[in-house]
Amino acid sequence: MIKIGDVELKGNVILGPMAGVTCLAYREFMKPFGVALSYSEMISDCGIAYENQRTLDYLQTSNLDTPVGLQLFGFDIKNTEKAIQIMENCAKYDILDVNLGCPVHKVTKTGAGSSWLRDVPKLYDYMKRVCEVSSKPVTAKIRLGWDEKSINVFEVSECLEKAGVQAITVHCRTKEQGYAGKPNYEAIKGLKERLGIPLFVSGDIFTLNDAINSVNITHADGVMVARGGIGNPNLVRQIDHYFKTGERLPEASVLEQIDYARQYATKLVEQKGEVLAIKELKGILPHFFSGFPGYKKFRVRFTVNMSSVDDMEAIFHGIEREIQIPAR
């Protein structure tokens, strides 16, 4: 059993935060597949501190999505303190996560995200105060370092634990790599043995073998699934089941993928309304059919020919007919 502070996890798979993806509907959809802990998309502490309504909407959670962590990013402890106070007054959540790994320039140029990895003493002071202010267990997501010449993941991890952080997720790339190149799991080999808190590994977990390999190398307590789970919820089920039983589950069929896509789309439409949901689904639904025969054709239909829920259903029925599955 993995414990983060007083929060017990019932598995080894964490759903990673992804901007524009891990809204409440996505988290509720993914939870039944074996997600032990899910994180919101990255939320600006300034947006919360200034009580921007669009930012406050990111704080939405539900009883179907628990345990859940809300992920903050920021650069000024005053804003962060105020944001935490507002969150604790108006949001229901189990864990506070701090993003110390985002490589995007508009985030790092402010001193947030991966920029924190460049000044460990300053990071310690900041995170120590965050842990003091938060009544929820605090976790952090980091990277190996700023670039290949400044890999300091061991130093940063030990600094965070000393500051009071209750669990760490390492994306095994540097800031300069972004999401390109291969993640270097070897770079954190031995880190788990030096920490007294849970360690999760992240970066290119696209298959069950990826998850097994990353844990075998790092001895991490579990894996964080992010991009690999988009359109492939069965991946979470496979990883969760394997870590609990040692048994490999088969890949999902096209029929199952259609059903999963419908479930997700229904939740998103209910949460965001048809117009906004359809706009977002154009980019997500094609992922449910990646790797299947006809994928390129299906992708065009979703991105070009879908303007409503009725259009979406017509596309689903068309796929069913083409693979000789009786339409519903």
RODO-2510 file (C-alpha; in nm, 4 decimals, decimal comma):
residues 328
     n   res          X          Y          Z
     1     m     0,0000     0,0000     0,0000
     2     i     0,1382     0,3387    -0,1044
     3     k     0,0704     0,6260     0,1327
     4     i     0,1139     0,9948     0,0544
     5     g     0,0790     1,1599     0,3904
     6     d    -0,2518     1,0254     0,5176
     7     v    -0,3807     0,9423     0,1671
     8     e    -0,3756     0,5721     0,0792
     9     l    -0,3491     0,4676    -0,2851
    10     k    -0,5090     0,1441    -0,4006
    11     g    -0,2775     0,0955    -0,6951
    12     n     0,0436     0,2021    -0,8658
    13     v    -0,0821     0,4122    -1,1566
    14     i    -0,1106     0,7898    -1,1370
    15     l    -0,2893     0,9938    -1,4019
    16     g    -0,0548     1,2732    -1,5003
    17     p    -0,1599     1,6367    -1,5366
    18     m    -0,1990     1,7539    -1,8959
    19     a    -0,3006     2,1040    -1,9990
    20     g    -0,6268     2,0990    -2,1910
    21     v    -0,6853     1,7302    -2,1182
    22     t    -0,7148     1,6339    -1,7518
    23     c    -1,0348     1,8206    -1,6778
    24     l    -1,2887     1,6668    -1,4398
    25     a    -1,4663     1,4762    -1,7192
    26     y    -1,1411     1,3111    -1,8305
    27     r    -1,0417     1,2225    -1,4758
    28     e    -1,3851     1,0724    -1,3998
    29     f    -1,3692     0,8724    -1,7228
    30     m    -1,0224     0,7344    -1,6526
    31     k    -1,0695     0,6524    -1,2838
    32     p    -1,2483     0,3148    -1,3232
    33     f    -0,9641     0,1788    -1,5347
    34     g    -0,7357     0,1641    -1,2313
    35     v    -0,6151     0,5182    -1,1682
    36     a    -0,4972     0,5254    -0,8057
    37     l    -0,4502     0,9031    -0,8002
    38     s    -0,5330     1,1656    -1,0594
    39     y    -0,4028     1,5180    -1,0983
    40     s    -0,5760     1,8215    -1,2411
    41     e    -0,4268     2,0117    -1,5270
    42     m    -0,1734     2,2748    -1,4238
    43     i    -0,3337     2,5721    -1,2452
    44     s    -0,1811     2,9188    -1,2089
    45     d    -0,1499     3,0353    -0,8497
    46     c    -0,1830     3,3945    -0,9750
    47     g    -0,5097     3,3073    -1,1487
    48     i    -0,6449     3,1691    -0,8229
    49     a    -0,5054     3,4513    -0,6113
    50     y    -0,6704     3,7070    -0,8418
    51     e    -0,9890     3,4932    -0,8373
    52     n    -1,0069     3,4613    -1,2146
    53     q    -1,3244     3,2608    -1,2782
    54     r    -1,1789     3,0596    -1,5648
    55     t    -0,8901     2,9554    -1,3391
    56     l    -1,1207     2,8751    -1,0476
    57     d    -1,3135     2,6391    -1,2767
    58     y    -1,0040     2,4162    -1,2852
    59     l    -1,0570     2,3453    -0,9147
    60     q    -1,3724     2,1454    -0,9829
    61     t    -1,3649     1,7913    -0,8420
    62     s    -1,6215     1,5224    -0,7615
    63     n    -1,6773     1,2161    -0,5452
    64     l    -1,6167     1,0006    -0,8540
    65     d    -1,2621     1,1327    -0,8796
    66     t    -1,0934     1,0588    -0,5510
    67     p    -0,8215     1,0669    -0,4387
    68     v    -0,7369     1,3688    -0,6520
    69     g    -0,4557     1,6204    -0,6476
    70     l    -0,4779     1,9792    -0,7680
    71     q    -0,1587     2,0960    -0,9361
    72     l    -0,0326     2,4508    -0,8888
    73     f     0,2461     2,6372    -1,0617
    74     g     0,3931     2,9671    -0,9521
    75     f     0,7051     3,1652    -0,8743
    76     d     0,6114     3,3978    -0,5853
    77     i     0,5357     3,2440    -0,2465
    78     k     0,2954     3,5273    -0,1616
    79     n     0,0728     3,4371    -0,4565
    80     t     0,1090     3,0677    -0,3785
    81     e     0,0121     3,1135    -0,0143
    82     k    -0,2980     3,3111    -0,1118
    83     a    -0,3905     3,0529    -0,3765
    84     i    -0,3640     2,7686    -0,1252
    85     q    -0,5847     2,9531     0,1211
    86     i    -0,8509     3,0082    -0,1454
    87     m    -0,8279     2,6455    -0,2587
    88     e    -0,8749     2,5152     0,0928
    89     n    -1,1824     2,7335     0,1346
    90     c    -1,3576     2,6518    -0,1929
    91     a    -1,2243     2,3229    -0,3337
    92     k    -1,2469     1,9598    -0,2301
    93     y    -0,9235     1,7715    -0,2932
    94     d    -0,6838     1,5299    -0,1264
    95     i    -0,3356     1,6372    -0,2347
    96     l    -0,1635     1,9574    -0,3408
    97     d     0,0879     1,9053    -0,6208
    98     v     0,3420     2,1666    -0,7267
    99     n     0,4651     2,1687    -1,0836
   100     l     0,8433     2,2073    -1,0847
   101     g     0,8942     2,0467    -1,4242
   102     c     0,6958     2,2259    -1,6945
   103     p     0,9399     2,3062    -1,9787
   104     v     0,7152     2,5511    -2,1689
   105     h     0,8817     2,8905    -2,2181
   106     k     0,5830     3,1015    -2,1139
   107     v     0,5952     2,9218    -1,7774
   108     t     0,9719     2,9037    -1,7227
   109     k     1,0314     3,2677    -1,8204
   110     t     0,8386     3,3737    -1,5102
   111     g     1,0528     3,1571    -1,2839
   112     a     0,7932     2,8806    -1,2513
   113     g     0,7987     2,5195    -1,3718
   114     s     1,1429     2,3809    -1,4531
   115     s     1,3085     2,7123    -1,3675
   116     w     1,2921     2,6138    -1,0011
   117     l     1,5461     2,3382    -1,0689
   118     r     1,8170     2,6008    -1,1274
   119     d     1,8195     2,7341    -0,7713
   120     v     1,7928     2,4566    -0,5138
   121     p     1,8326     2,6741    -0,1985
   122     k     1,5540     2,9051    -0,3196
   123     l     1,3429     2,6020    -0,4106
   124     y     1,3869     2,4625    -0,0606
   125     d     1,2631     2,7833     0,1024
   126     y     0,9661     2,8025    -0,1331
   127     m     0,8570     2,4401    -0,0911
   128     k     0,9116     2,4430     0,2844
   129     r     0,6670     2,7308     0,3104
   130     v     0,4189     2,5583     0,0759
   131     c     0,4262     2,2503     0,2985
   132     e     0,3731     2,4654     0,6071
   133     v     0,0755     2,6501     0,4584
   134     s    -0,1023     2,3500     0,3042
   135     s    -0,3187     2,1321     0,5257
   136     k    -0,3096     1,8690     0,2483
   137     p    -0,0097     1,6468     0,1732
   138     v     0,2185     1,8177    -0,0790
   139     t     0,3699     1,6362    -0,3778
   140     a     0,5913     1,7637    -0,6579
   141     k     0,6641     1,6839    -1,0200
   142     i     1,0175     1,7508    -1,1412
   143     r     1,2578     1,6732    -1,4253
   144     l     1,6151     1,5471    -1,4339
   145     g     1,7453     1,9035    -1,4452
   146     w     1,7566     2,2078    -1,6685
   147     d     1,9821     2,0506    -1,9331
   148     e     2,2308     1,7670    -1,9758
   149     k     2,5049     1,9729    -1,8091
   150     s     2,2995     2,0415    -1,4981
   151     i     2,1263     1,7168    -1,4059
   152     n     2,0541     1,7541    -1,0343
   153     v     1,7565     1,5262    -0,9785
   154     f     1,9094     1,3614    -0,6697
   155     e     1,9881     1,6957    -0,5059
   156     v     1,6448     1,8376    -0,5887
   157     s     1,4590     1,5269    -0,4686
   158     e     1,6416     1,5210    -0,1351
   159     c     1,5804     1,8954    -0,0977
   160     l     1,2078     1,8450    -0,1556
   161     e     1,1818     1,5631     0,0949
   162     k     1,3632     1,7745     0,3527
   163     a     1,1198     2,0595     0,2833
   164     g     0,8252     1,8337     0,3654
   165     v     0,7122     1,7026     0,0272
   166     q     0,5336     1,3671     0,0665
   167     a     0,5908     1,2158    -0,2814
   168     i     0,7861     1,2988    -0,5954
   169     t     0,7269     1,2228    -0,9617
   170     v     1,0259     1,2474    -1,1941
   171     h     0,9770     1,3002    -1,5655
   172     c     1,2982     1,1454    -1,6915
   173     r     1,3913     1,4186    -1,9360
   174     t     1,5589     1,7559    -1,8879
   175     k     1,3833     2,0872    -1,9405
   176     e     1,5802     2,1428    -2,2609
   177     q     1,4582     1,8108    -2,4030
   178     g     1,0956     1,9094    -2,3630
   179     y     0,9127     1,5991    -2,4834
   180     a     1,1688     1,5048    -2,7478
   181     g     1,4230     1,2260    -2,7361
   182     k     1,4169     0,9269    -2,5073
   183     p     1,3517     0,9525    -2,1344
   184     n     1,6555     0,8465    -1,9321
   185     y     1,5275     0,6161    -1,6579
   186     e     1,8849     0,5194    -1,5742
   187     a     1,9449     0,8742    -1,4506
   188     i     1,7343     0,8104    -1,1403
   189     k     1,8587     0,4610    -1,0698
   190     g     1,9262     0,4466    -0,6956
   191     l     1,7119     0,7516    -0,6150
   192     k     1,4317     0,5478    -0,4598
   193     e     1,6750     0,3940    -0,2132
   194     r     1,7790     0,7412    -0,0936
   195     l     1,4260     0,8652    -0,0304
   196     g     1,1844     0,7909     0,2492
   197     i     0,8805     0,8971     0,0465
   198     p     0,7055     0,7446    -0,2586
   199     l     0,8710     0,7940    -0,5959
   200     f     0,6854     0,7778    -0,9262
   201     v     0,8418     0,7649    -1,2706
   202     s     0,7126     0,9491    -1,5767
   203     g     0,8038     0,9823    -1,9421
   204     d     0,6913     0,7835    -2,2477
   205     i     0,4737     0,5287    -2,0671
   206     f     0,2895     0,4214    -2,3816
   207     t     0,2775     0,0443    -2,3293
   208     l     0,2706    -0,2072    -2,0468
   209     n     0,6299    -0,2966    -2,1276
   210     d     0,7280     0,0701    -2,0919
   211     a     0,5794     0,0719    -1,7421
   212     i     0,7482    -0,2540    -1,6430
   213     n     1,0841    -0,1404    -1,7814
   214     s     1,0719     0,1984    -1,6077
   215     v     0,9931     0,0417    -1,2698
   216     n     1,2517    -0,2351    -1,3114
   217     i     1,5224     0,0267    -1,3707
   218     t     1,4174     0,2881    -1,1155
   219     h     1,2498     0,0731    -0,8470
   220     a     0,9837     0,3473    -0,8362
   221     d     0,6655     0,2833    -0,6400
   222     g     0,4572     0,3370    -0,9499
   223     v     0,4217     0,5107    -1,2844
   224     m     0,2566     0,8269    -1,4040
   225     v     0,0622     0,7808    -1,7269
   226     a    -0,0002     1,0969    -1,9274
   227     r     0,0049     1,1183    -2,3093
   228     g     0,0140     0,7385    -2,3376
   229     g    -0,3313     0,7141    -2,1848
   230     i    -0,5051     0,9590    -2,4194
   231     g    -0,7466     0,7459    -2,6200
   232     n    -0,6024     0,4325    -2,4606
   233     p    -0,7593     0,3932    -2,1142
   234     n    -0,6985     0,0189    -2,1357
   235     l    -0,3269     0,0951    -2,0839
   236     v    -0,4021     0,2021    -1,7269
   237     r    -0,6018    -0,1165    -1,6737
   238     q    -0,3178    -0,3290    -1,8108
   239     i    -0,0549    -0,1633    -1,5896
   240     d    -0,2712    -0,1668    -1,2771
   241     h    -0,3653    -0,5319    -1,3276
   242     y    -0,0086    -0,6421    -1,4000
   243     f     0,1377    -0,4752    -1,0904
   244     k    -0,1315    -0,6377    -0,8764
   245     t    -0,1349    -0,9867    -1,0298
   246     g     0,1567    -1,0304    -1,2704
   247     e    -0,0955    -1,1089    -1,5450
   248     r    -0,0964    -0,9398    -1,8852
   249     l    -0,4355    -0,8282    -2,0151
   250     p    -0,4996    -0,8122    -2,3914
   251     e    -0,5259    -0,4930    -2,5950
   252     a    -0,8705    -0,3371    -2,6343
   253     s    -1,0707    -0,4205    -2,9465
   254     v    -1,2127    -0,1610    -3,1837
   255     l    -1,5572    -0,2282    -3,0383
   256     e    -1,4290    -0,1564    -2,6889
   257     q    -1,2534     0,1574    -2,8091
   258     i    -1,5760     0,2879    -2,9633
   259     d    -1,7511     0,2283    -2,6330
   260     y    -1,4740     0,4055    -2,4396
   261     a    -1,4817     0,6997    -2,6813
   262     r    -1,8582     0,7319    -2,6390
   263     q    -1,8282     0,7239    -2,2592
   264     y    -1,5658     0,9959    -2,2567
   265     a    -1,7462     1,2134    -2,5097
   266     t    -2,0693     1,1903    -2,3112
   267     k    -1,8967     1,3063    -1,9931
   268     l    -1,7219     1,5933    -2,1690
   269     v    -2,0440     1,7156    -2,3327
   270     e    -2,2227     1,7004    -1,9973
   271     q    -1,9482     1,9036    -1,8308
   272     k    -1,8631     2,1601    -2,0977
   273     g    -2,1623     2,1723    -2,3289
   274     e    -2,1825     2,0540    -2,6883
   275     v    -2,0005     2,3387    -2,8654
   276     l    -1,6870     2,3443    -2,6491
   277     a    -1,6801     1,9670    -2,6001
   278     i    -1,6979     1,8946    -2,9737
   279     k    -1,4139     2,1383    -3,0326
   280     e    -1,1953     1,9505    -2,7825
   281     l    -1,3080     1,6066    -2,8992
   282     k    -1,1826     1,6787    -3,2511
   283     g    -0,8307     1,6473    -3,1174
   284     i    -0,8876     1,3623    -2,8733
   285     l    -1,1269     1,1122    -3,0337
   286     p    -0,8843     1,0160    -3,3147
   287     h    -0,6463     0,8821    -3,0472
   288     f    -0,8984     0,6108    -2,9597
   289     f    -0,8453     0,4566    -3,3047
   290     s    -0,4718     0,5020    -3,3437
   291     g    -0,3081     0,1833    -3,4680
   292     f    -0,6276     0,0360    -3,6110
   293     p    -0,6853    -0,0110    -3,9860
   294     g    -0,8527     0,2996    -4,1292
   295     y    -0,7094     0,5318    -3,8631
   296     k    -0,6221     0,8134    -4,1033
   297     k    -0,9718     0,8046    -4,2499
   298     f    -1,1317     0,8099    -3,9059
   299     r    -0,9090     1,0983    -3,7958
   300     v    -1,0227     1,3097    -4,0902
   301     r    -1,3870     1,2389    -4,0111
   302     f    -1,3501     1,3508    -3,6505
   303     t    -1,1412     1,6585    -3,7245
   304     v    -1,3194     1,7764    -4,0422
   305     n    -1,6710     1,6303    -4,0468
   306     m    -1,7721     1,6594    -3,6808
   307     s    -1,9582     1,9712    -3,5679
   308     s    -2,2169     1,8237    -3,3326
   309     v    -2,3002     1,5251    -3,1152
   310     d    -2,5153     1,3915    -3,4008
   311     d    -2,2160     1,4112    -3,6354
   312     m    -2,0070     1,2253    -3,3791
   313     e    -2,2623     0,9475    -3,3441
   314     a    -2,2851     0,9173    -3,7214
   315     i    -1,9066     0,8712    -3,7362
   316     f    -1,9184     0,6062    -3,4626
   317     h    -2,1932     0,4189    -3,6494
   318     g    -1,9906     0,4450    -3,9696
   319     i    -1,6887     0,2886    -3,8030
   320     e    -1,9067     0,0112    -3,6616
   321     r    -2,0469    -0,0670    -4,0058
   322     e    -1,7036    -0,0677    -4,1657
   323     i    -1,5696    -0,3203    -3,9200
   324     q    -1,8887    -0,5227    -3,9531
   325     i    -2,0208    -0,4590    -3,6071
   326     p    -2,3991    -0,4157    -3,5967
   327     a    -2,4860    -0,0489    -3,5379
   328     r    -2,6672     0,0331    -3,2157
***
